[in-house]
Amino acid sequence: MPTPPAPTLLPLPGLAVIGGGPAGLMAAQAARAMGVEVDLFEAKGSVGRKFLIAGKGGLNLTHGEPRPAFDHRYGRRSAAIAHWLDQFDADALREWARGFGVETYIGSSGRVFPMDRKAALLLRGWVRRLREDGVRFHVQHRCIGWSQDGALRFDTPSGLVHARARASVFALGGGSWPELGSDGAWTAWMGERGVDIAPLQPSNCGFDIGWSAHFAERHAGAPLKPVIAHWRDGNGIERSLQGECVVTATGIEGSLVYALSATLRDAIAAQGSAVLELDLAPGRDLARLQHDFAQPRRGRSVGEHLRRQTGLDGVKAALVFEVLGKDGLNDAAVVARTIKRLPLRLRSARPIAEAISSAGGVRLEAMDSALAVSALADNVFCAGEMLDWEAPTGGYLLTACFASGLIAGRAAAKRLLEMPKA
């Protein structure tokens, strides 16, 4: 068997940033601003691919919600992420975008978008600025861990490359959108080094319910709007939220469901399933619905009577049939209660590859406040979605990715500047 070729050796004078998403790019910018040499490595052929895809329907850069309410969106990690936001919050992010000539506005939902709603202009300006500032980009360099002597190992089209950096920031993403590079493969080789990693899980995801074949065939893709969701949080307290969602072939997804996904996912893990109740008629109270549906049908079919007397049609009426069955529509009180509290039993979260983002990753308890990883050498930092936190959609995800990248990049640069000259 022929001997494999020796890896190409790449000496690095300063900081290696591994990962070309928002966290990695921000780490590179922050470190370079402090005068440190920066080499950035990206597994794909270009940086910022997930950033571009996320902005395809309108780049939701951040959110206009004021702090501390903004901080509370990060759930159990809100205290830690509040410290990140103290250094780089939503206002700072909007000002940063303005530095590239990208003005932003707050939409009716509180979400913040560029005026043209596109990601491309911002990303192009950012990468151009980084190149002008001296950041060296190495694309199609997929990090696969460390060599025995501590060098970073990269799989490239030209073969194996070993790079020895004096400090490094990893911003490798979570486990969602694997086709864009965030496949979570790093958990294996970082775990082997003793890094404490919480298992990756889907976040901002849909859920499987198990519709009848008839319902799924006729109504997959149909929007549910407006509806009010009722559920119990991790403390057993009932919560409610109005919004929109979408019926899928296997269950339900959409912005309303994504906002509750962490609680629902954890309930399924603990209990085997989770119950989500939907108010299909937010504008009508229970008594009115019962009174109206109890009126004589006058020869109309049950479905037509339901439509006329309750205002439900299409997928909402079909959901009532799906839950109660045709025989269950004979009792006006039951029908009215079901319309106001349609019970959906969620069996499982959709696979992580389909999720908008992921939970889990390097536990914050395994890092210091500068995001240095205690199990590794004291010059290794991590940032972005590969850390163990999660947030709902609406700009909160991106904001924390930017903030953590800034913190890790600054801390790594400071560590380098304090090191004795090689």
Secondary structure by P-SEA (a helix, b strand, c coil): cccccccbbbbbcbbbbccccaaaaaaaaaaaaabbbbbbbbcccccaaaaaaaacccccccccccccccccccccaaaaaaaaaaaccaaaaaaaaaaacbbbbbccccbbbcccccaaaaaaaaaaaaaaabbbbbccbbbccccccccbbbbccccbbbbbbcbbbbcccccccccccccccaaaaaaaacccccccccccccccccccaaaaacccccccccbbbbbbccccbbbbbbbbbbbcccccccaaaaaaaaaaaaaaaaccbbbbbbcccccccaaaaaaaaacccccccaaaaaaaaccccaaaaaaaaaaccccccccaaaaaaaaacbbbbbccccccccccccccccccccccccccccccccccccccccccccccccaaaaaaaaaaaaaaaaaaaaaaaacccc
